[in-house]
Amino acid sequence: GESVGLHLPTLSVQEGDNSIINCAYSNSASDYFIWYKQESGKGPQFIIDIRSNMDKRQGQRVTVLLNKTVKHLSLQIAATQPGDSAVYFCAENQAGGTSYGKLTFGQGTILTVHP
Amino acid sequence: GAGVSQSPSNKVTEKGKDVELRCDPISGHTALYWYRQSLGQGLEFLIYFQGNSAPDKSGLPSDRFSAERTGGSVSTLTIQRTQQEDSAVYLCASSFWGGKGYTFGSGTRLTVV
Protein backbone atom coordinates (compact mmCIF):
# COMPACT_ATOMS: atom_id res chain seq x y z
CA GLY A 1 0.00 0.00 0.00
CA GLU A 2 0.93 3.65 -0.05
CA SER A 3 3.20 4.85 2.70
CA VAL A 4 5.11 7.79 4.01
CA GLY A 5 8.52 7.16 5.51
CA LEU A 6 11.36 9.09 7.05
CA HIS A 7 15.06 8.89 6.24
CA LEU A 8 16.35 9.68 9.73
CA PRO A 9 14.68 8.38 12.86
CA THR A 10 16.74 10.58 15.23
CA LEU A 11 18.39 13.96 14.93
CA SER A 12 20.50 15.73 17.55
CA VAL A 13 21.47 19.37 17.13
CA GLN A 14 22.93 22.18 19.19
CA GLU A 15 20.79 25.10 20.21
CA GLY A 16 20.95 27.79 17.57
CA ASP A 17 21.74 25.41 14.71
CA ASN A 18 19.38 24.85 11.82
CA SER A 19 17.61 21.47 11.67
CA ILE A 20 16.45 19.59 8.61
CA ILE A 21 14.02 16.70 8.92
CA ASN A 22 13.39 14.61 5.83
CA CYS A 23 10.48 12.55 4.60
CA ALA A 24 9.88 10.34 1.57
CA TYR A 25 6.41 9.70 0.27
CA SER A 26 5.11 7.28 -2.29
CA ASN A 27 1.57 8.37 -3.16
CA SER A 28 1.78 10.65 -6.17
CA ALA A 29 -1.98 11.31 -5.84
CA SER A 30 -1.56 13.18 -2.56
CA ASP A 31 -2.59 16.80 -2.84
CA TYR A 32 -1.07 18.17 0.28
CA PHE A 33 1.42 17.38 2.96
CA ILE A 34 1.57 18.36 6.59
CA TRP A 35 4.21 18.45 9.29
CA TYR A 36 3.22 17.78 12.87
CA LYS A 37 5.15 18.16 16.11
CA GLN A 38 4.41 15.83 18.99
CA GLU A 39 5.72 16.53 22.46
CA SER A 40 5.78 13.84 25.11
CA GLY A 41 2.32 13.00 26.42
CA LYS A 42 0.54 15.23 23.94
CA GLY A 43 -1.22 14.81 20.65
CA PRO A 44 0.44 15.94 17.42
CA GLN A 45 0.31 19.67 16.76
CA PHE A 46 0.05 21.16 13.28
CA ILE A 47 3.17 23.04 12.21
CA ILE A 48 2.90 23.80 8.53
CA ASP A 49 1.47 22.34 5.36
CA ILE A 50 2.11 22.59 1.66
CA ARG A 51 -0.01 21.85 -1.38
CA SER A 52 1.27 19.69 -4.17
CA ASN A 53 1.30 22.65 -6.58
CA MET A 54 3.92 24.41 -4.45
CA ASP A 55 7.57 23.62 -3.84
CA LYS A 56 8.26 25.83 -0.84
CA ARG A 57 6.35 27.41 1.98
CA GLN A 58 7.65 29.42 4.91
CA GLY A 59 6.31 29.92 8.38
CA GLN A 60 7.74 31.30 11.56
CA ARG A 61 11.23 29.76 11.79
CA VAL A 62 10.06 26.81 9.69
CA THR A 63 10.21 26.11 5.99
CA VAL A 64 8.76 23.14 4.16
CA LEU A 65 10.21 22.07 0.83
CA LEU A 66 8.48 19.71 -1.57
CA ASN A 67 10.28 17.94 -4.38
CA LYS A 68 7.68 16.05 -6.38
CA THR A 69 10.24 14.72 -8.82
CA VAL A 70 11.82 12.53 -6.16
CA LYS A 71 8.79 12.48 -3.84
CA HIS A 72 10.65 14.11 -1.01
CA LEU A 73 9.48 16.48 1.71
CA SER A 74 11.61 18.30 4.23
CA LEU A 75 11.09 20.51 7.24
CA GLN A 76 13.71 23.10 8.04
CA ILE A 77 13.77 24.70 11.47
CA ALA A 78 15.90 27.80 11.82
CA ALA A 79 17.78 28.64 15.02
CA THR A 80 16.60 25.48 16.76
CA GLN A 81 15.65 25.91 20.39
CA PRO A 82 15.36 23.38 23.24
CA GLY A 83 11.58 23.78 23.02
CA ASP A 84 11.74 22.34 19.52
CA SER A 85 12.72 18.95 20.95
CA ALA A 86 9.91 16.59 19.99
CA VAL A 87 8.92 13.93 17.50
CA TYR A 88 8.17 15.31 14.06
CA PHE A 89 5.81 13.54 11.70
CA CYS A 90 5.14 14.17 8.07
CA ALA A 91 1.74 13.22 6.72
CA GLU A 92 0.13 13.10 3.32
CA ASN A 93 -3.47 13.56 2.35
CA GLN A 94 -5.09 11.73 -0.50
CA ALA A 95 -6.83 13.85 -3.07
CA GLY A 96 -10.52 13.24 -3.52
CA GLY A 97 -12.61 10.12 -3.27
CA THR A 98 -13.84 8.48 -0.12
CA SER A 99 -10.36 8.70 1.38
CA TYR A 100 -10.23 12.47 1.20
CA GLY A 101 -9.30 13.83 4.59
CA LYS A 102 -7.51 10.68 5.72
CA LEU A 103 -3.89 11.38 6.56
CA THR A 104 -1.16 8.78 6.27
CA PHE A 105 1.62 9.45 8.75
CA GLY A 106 5.29 8.61 8.62
CA GLN A 107 7.06 6.89 11.48
CA GLY A 108 8.49 10.09 12.92
CA THR A 109 11.86 11.69 13.62
CA ILE A 110 12.99 12.38 17.15
CA LEU A 111 14.62 15.81 17.33
CA THR A 112 16.79 16.50 20.37
CA VAL A 113 18.16 19.99 20.88
CA HIS A 114 21.12 20.32 23.22
CA PRO A 115 21.62 23.64 25.05
CA GLY B 1 -14.74 23.49 23.96
CA ALA B 2 -11.51 25.08 22.89
CA GLY B 3 -9.85 21.83 21.95
CA VAL B 4 -10.42 18.15 21.35
CA SER B 5 -11.12 16.37 24.61
CA GLN B 6 -10.53 12.68 25.16
CA SER B 7 -11.44 10.54 28.12
CA PRO B 8 -10.20 8.74 30.00
CA SER B 9 -6.59 9.88 29.68
CA ASN B 10 -5.39 6.51 30.91
CA LYS B 11 -7.12 3.16 30.98
CA VAL B 12 -5.81 -0.14 32.32
CA THR B 13 -7.97 -3.12 31.55
CA GLU B 14 -7.75 -6.87 31.81
CA LYS B 15 -7.40 -8.97 28.71
CA GLY B 16 -10.81 -9.99 27.41
CA LYS B 17 -12.68 -6.97 28.80
CA ASP B 18 -14.45 -4.40 26.64
CA VAL B 19 -13.42 -0.73 26.74
CA GLU B 20 -14.97 2.50 25.52
CA LEU B 21 -12.92 5.54 24.64
CA ARG B 22 -14.59 8.92 24.25
CA CYS B 23 -13.79 11.90 22.04
CA ASP B 24 -15.38 15.35 22.18
CA PRO B 25 -14.35 17.22 19.02
CA ILE B 26 -14.12 20.95 18.55
CA SER B 27 -17.56 22.45 18.18
CA GLY B 28 -18.46 22.90 14.53
CA HIS B 29 -15.89 20.48 13.18
CA THR B 30 -17.63 18.13 10.80
CA ALA B 31 -14.82 15.61 10.45
CA LEU B 32 -13.59 13.31 13.21
CA TYR B 33 -10.77 10.80 13.07
CA TRP B 34 -9.39 8.07 15.28
CA TYR B 35 -5.76 7.05 15.11
CA ARG B 36 -3.71 4.59 17.11
CA GLN B 37 -0.10 5.13 18.10
CA SER B 38 2.04 2.34 19.46
CA LEU B 39 5.13 3.20 21.50
CA GLY B 40 7.75 4.86 19.35
CA GLN B 41 5.68 4.44 16.21
CA GLY B 42 3.76 6.58 13.80
CA LEU B 43 0.02 7.08 13.70
CA GLU B 44 -2.15 4.30 12.36
CA PHE B 45 -5.44 5.41 10.84
CA LEU B 46 -8.50 3.67 12.29
CA ILE B 47 -11.71 5.39 11.22
CA TYR B 48 -12.94 8.67 9.75
CA PHE B 49 -16.34 10.33 10.15
CA GLN B 50 -17.38 13.15 7.84
CA GLY B 51 -20.75 14.80 8.43
CA ASN B 52 -23.61 12.45 7.66
CA SER B 53 -21.62 10.35 5.23
CA ALA B 54 -20.91 6.69 5.89
CA PRO B 55 -17.68 6.48 7.91
CA ASP B 56 -14.45 5.23 6.38
CA LYS B 57 -13.76 2.16 8.53
CA SER B 58 -10.94 0.84 6.40
CA GLY B 59 -8.35 1.20 9.17
CA LEU B 60 -10.09 -0.79 11.87
CA PRO B 61 -7.77 -3.75 12.57
CA SER B 62 -10.48 -6.30 13.40
CA ASP B 63 -14.19 -6.68 14.03
CA ARG B 64 -13.48 -6.22 17.74
CA PHE B 65 -13.11 -2.52 16.98
CA SER B 66 -16.09 -0.28 16.32
CA ALA B 67 -16.85 3.41 16.56
CA GLU B 68 -19.87 5.61 16.44
CA ARG B 69 -20.49 9.30 16.34
CA THR B 70 -23.72 10.52 17.85
CA GLY B 71 -25.40 13.68 16.63
CA GLY B 72 -22.40 14.59 14.55
CA SER B 73 -20.43 15.42 17.66
CA VAL B 74 -19.17 13.05 20.35
CA SER B 75 -17.56 9.81 19.22
CA THR B 76 -16.97 6.57 21.08
CA LEU B 77 -14.41 3.98 20.06
CA THR B 78 -15.22 0.55 21.46
CA ILE B 79 -12.79 -2.34 21.66
CA GLN B 80 -14.32 -5.67 22.56
CA ARG B 81 -12.47 -8.57 24.12
CA THR B 82 -9.28 -6.55 24.43
CA GLN B 83 -5.93 -8.16 23.65
CA GLN B 84 -2.46 -7.15 24.79
CA GLU B 85 -1.62 -5.99 21.28
CA ASP B 86 -4.38 -3.40 21.62
CA SER B 87 -2.20 -1.52 24.12
CA ALA B 88 -1.43 1.86 22.57
CA VAL B 89 -2.35 5.53 22.68
CA TYR B 90 -5.63 6.18 20.91
CA LEU B 91 -5.78 9.65 19.43
CA CYS B 92 -8.82 11.52 18.21
CA ALA B 93 -8.71 14.53 15.92
CA SER B 94 -11.27 16.81 14.35
CA SER B 95 -11.32 19.32 11.54
CA PHE B 96 -13.54 21.22 9.20
CA TRP B 97 -14.32 19.41 5.96
CA GLY B 98 -11.26 18.67 3.86
CA GLY B 99 -8.89 17.35 6.47
CA LYS B 100 -6.61 20.34 6.54
CA GLY B 101 -5.27 21.29 9.93
CA TYR B 102 -6.48 18.47 12.13
CA THR B 103 -6.58 19.30 15.84
CA PHE B 104 -5.62 16.34 17.96
CA GLY B 105 -6.62 15.50 21.50
CA SER B 106 -4.04 14.33 24.01
CA GLY B 107 -5.10 10.74 23.58
CA THR B 108 -6.14 7.83 25.76
CA ARG B 109 -3.32 5.53 26.83
CA LEU B 110 -4.75 2.01 26.88
CA THR B 111 -2.89 -0.75 28.67
CA VAL B 112 -4.20 -4.29 28.45
CA VAL B 113 -2.80 -6.57 31.15
Interface residues (C-beta under 8 A of the other chain):
Chain A: Y32 I34 G41 K42 G43 P44 Q45 F46 D49 F89 A91 N93 T98 S99 Y100 G101 K102 L103 T104 F105 G106 Q107 G108
Chain B: V4 A31 Y33 Y35 Q41 G42 L43 E44 F45 Y48 Q50 D56 S58 G59 L91 A93 S95 W97 G98 G99 K100 G101 Y102 T103 F104 G105 S106 G107
